[in-house]
């Protein structure tokens, strides 16, 4: 019984670790997309001013 609890704790810890890494990757991807969109808007404003 104790061994099964230890296995579950390990699996839970591993799952949370993986989720944490995935959330960081998603945050980086979202930031990249935001910067890309801001750059597009900036270029469009520059074209309109010319």
Secondary structure by P-SEA (a helix, b strand, c coil): caaaaaaaaaaaaaaaaaaaaaaaaaaaaaaaaaaaaaaaaaaaaaaaac
